[in-house]
Structure formats: C-alpha cells, structure tokens
Amino acid sequence: MDTSKVLSGKDTAVAVYASFKNRLDILSKRGIIPGLCVILVGDDPASQIYVKTKSKKLQSLGLRSKNIYLNNDVSQNELIQTINGLNQDSNYHGILVQMPLPSHIDSQLIINSIDSTKDVDGFHPENVGWLSIGEPRFIPCTPKGIMKIFKHYNIELIGKDIVVIGRSNIVGRPMSVLVSSNGEWSNGTCTICHSRTKNLEQYTRNADVVISAIGKPNYLKADMIKKGSIIIDVGINRVEAENDKGYKIIGDVDYNSVIDKVSFITPVPGGVGPMTIAMLVENTIEAAEQNIP
Ligand code: NAD
C-alpha cells in the first residue's frame, strides 16, 4: 500500500491530543475539570459502543465523563427534564444526546433544549448560526476533524474546487460552510451534492477535493474522480465479512479502485473517525474554558 498518499486521522489525533495537555493544565490550576455528559436513549448496540468509546477516551485524558442511559420508551418531557438538570450542573460543561432518538421524540426539540453554551456537538440552531456567519462557537466534530486533517498535512484549500456529497446537519452542511469560509485553512469553492443531484459524476470528476458523507459502501469509484484529487471518506458502512465478527467497516469510497488516481485519501477505518472523537474532547475543553474567569 502506498502510505505516502494516506491522510491518517489516527496520527493527526495523536498530535491533537498532545496539544490539549497545556490547556488541561491551565484549567486544572484553576480547579476546573472539563466534563461531558452523554445521554443515550434505548439499547442500540452500535450507539452503546460509541458512547463507551467516547467516555473511555475522556477518562484516559483526565476529563470528567458521565453517561445517562434512558429506556427506549422515555417520554420527551422526561428527556427534556434530564437535559434541564444538566444545563444547571456546573460539573458538566458539555452535553451530548446520542442520535438517533426513537421516533416518538422530536430530535430538533431535544437539541434546542440543550444550553447552547454546552452544545459540544454544535447542532443547536444558535451554534449553527454562529458557524454560518463565520464566528464559530462549537463546530460539529466530524467536519471540524476533517479541517484539522487538512491543516496537519499542510493541505491548503484556497481556490480549490471542493465537492461535498451529503447535506446532513451533522456532516455535509457544516462541512460545506467550513471549506468555503474566509478562514486561514479554507477559501475553497464548494458545491454540495445530495441524493437529488443529477449527474453527480459531472461534479466529482471536476473536483480537486471530494468529501463523501453519504453512507453507501464503495460508492465513489475511480471513473468518478479527477486524477490527482484529494478524497475524504466520511462513510462508515458495516458490510459482511469472513472474519470473527462476521462484518467489517468500509467507507463510501472504493479505496482500491481510486488509490492509483488520488494524490491523498483518508482511509476507513483510521481516517475521519478518530478525529471525530478528538474534536468532541476539544469542544468539551473549549466549553470548560468559557468558565475561566
Ligand atoms: P445522513 O443519512 O443524515 O445523510 C446522508 C446524505 O447523503 C443525505 O444528505 C443524502 O442526500 C446524501 N446521499 C445519500 N445517497 C446519495 C447518493 N447516492 N448520491 C448523493 N448523495 C446521497 O448521514 P450522515 O449522518 O451525514 O452520515 C453520512 C455517513 O457518514 C454515514 O455512513 C455515517 O455513518 C458516516 N459518519 C461518519 C462519521 C465519522 O466520524 N467518520 C461521523 C458522522 C457520520
């Protein structure tokens, strides 16, 4: 495998975690331990793994971490009351409600009920607004992590044609805002494509950078991209495999098909995923730093 083309989120995360030490020391001298509380509704196994992974990482860095597990049939009011309690709890600077929520709960209403100064996911409409006017407070973790990968590998986006595939509030939409913003590592020209885009290939074939966040295994192939392009693969897709687990995780990009054509690519796993958790830690630290007098 040609590793010179690989943009490793794992390696970027190591550097990013090292950069937290000083910030954590400053907080600790003032008696502040950054704390994150995650609320998980229901017993979805994948969500349980995500929540446990997040909390292990926080604890290993000396941050405060609490997980609240609620039954699948919890009422919307009970969930809002739990959030209200955490909004008042000064031990927790960040609150995250693990998505997706059961269908009887209005997810946007739940996001809106989190104190926007504790919304470390960056999904609260106030934080979405701050990001879109170019004065970000909390930036959603996955797009923020991708921007850090660009910076870590010295990849300038200025003037580049960038195609983001996927328009979710979690990845695609904030990603398109970040790459096209007037910031030091941004200033790209962005096109956002989605499930209703006609002739997607006509966009991806002309792009200098393609960021795929659709959740379709091996969707992006060599004939859909330009030679020398940079490919960021956000997809996490579970497919059957002949191993102990019976499955493996692959991205949206057909890695083996595109590898000879790209100049850089993020692998799955080990690409964007590790950065998402690193940015959750960073956003929690940022939330705690707001408490420095
Ligand atoms: P989503 O389902 O909310 O959004 C998917 C988007 O893809 C939609 O906007 C849809 O219009 C678009 N889309 C679907 N099929 C398409 C097609 N054929 N052509 C063009 N556009 C298409 O998903 P999401 O939450 O944004 O996540 C996307 C993927 O990224 C998933 O695989 C998810 O697991 C993964 N993800 C990874 C991380 C990470 O840390 N690596 C974080 C979040 C999400």
Boltz pocket constraint, residues with backbone or C-beta under 6 A from the ligand:
constraints:
  - pocket:
      binder: B
      contacts: [[A, 142], [A, 165], [A, 166], [A, 167], [A, 168], [A, 169], [A, 170], [A, 171], [A, 172], [A, 193], [A, 194], [A, 195], [A, 196], [A, 197], [A, 200], [A, 212], [A, 213], [A, 214], [A, 215], [A, 216], [A, 233], [A, 234], [A, 235], [A, 236], [A, 237], [A, 272], [A, 273], [A, 274], [A, 276]]
      max_distance: 6.0
